[in-house]
Structure formats: structure tokens, C-alpha cells
Amino acid sequence: GWSPSGIVAMAAQIHKSEIAVGREDGSLEVCSGRHGLRPIRRLAGRQSAAAVALCWIGEELIVSTTNGSLFLARFDDNTMHSQTDCLGGCAWALAKDPRGPHWLTAACDDGTLRR
């Protein structure tokens, strides 16, 4: 029978009781803590560019992929926007940057932190 693809990344959005998950097959989901962690939104992905790190910046989900890309996941129109290269290989971890609410820091494959 069917079984879900393994989860390889996740990020919580505490104020909304939601958790975003990235799966091995490249898909993304937002699960509701108020509804037993059931998926409430999904976005198809590409296995060749599966997520390795996720980070909520406000209401936007930023995704780092195995191929070194960063993009904005848009669940309202089921698309990936603003794709850019990380410039340091794969970003294995993402975090909100202390400089402000719309800044991101990426821990990259080349051993650097990038903003």
C-alpha cells in the first residue's frame, strides 16, 4: 500500500500552530497542530531538488534544496517563487537573522554563514 515519503526537514510556526515539512520526494506540506498534525496544504516538488532546510519568515516559507537553491514556497497558488542560488553550495540550515524580521541566514556547504 501507499506510504508517505520520509520527512527530511521541518519548521514550526508557533503562533499559528503549524509545522512545515519537506519530504524526500521533494514535496512540501503544512500540518496543523490544531487538527492532529494533519496536512492542510501541499505543494508538489522535485525529487532532484528536495528540501534540506525550511524557515518561516513571517507568513512565508523559505526552502533550501539539495541543489543549492533557495526559494519561496507559495501554497496559495501551488508554486515556488523567487528562486535564487545560495552561492555557497547547499544551505543545510536556515534561521531568521537577528537584523530584522525579513532577513535570513544560511549555513552553507562551503563552511560559511550567508545572509
Salt bridges, closest charged atoms under 4 A:
GLU18 OE1 - ARG41 NH2 2.80
GLU29 OE2 - ARG23 NE 3.28
GLU29 OE2 - ARG42 NH1 3.75
GLU59 OE2 - HIS15 NE2 3.31
GLU59 OE1 - LYS16 NZ 3.13
ASP76 OD2 - ARG74 NH2 2.74
ASP77 OD2 - HIS81 NE2 3.32
ASP97 OD1 - ARG99 NE 3.33
ASP97 OD2 - ARG115 NE 2.59
ASP110 OD2 - ARG114 NH2 2.39
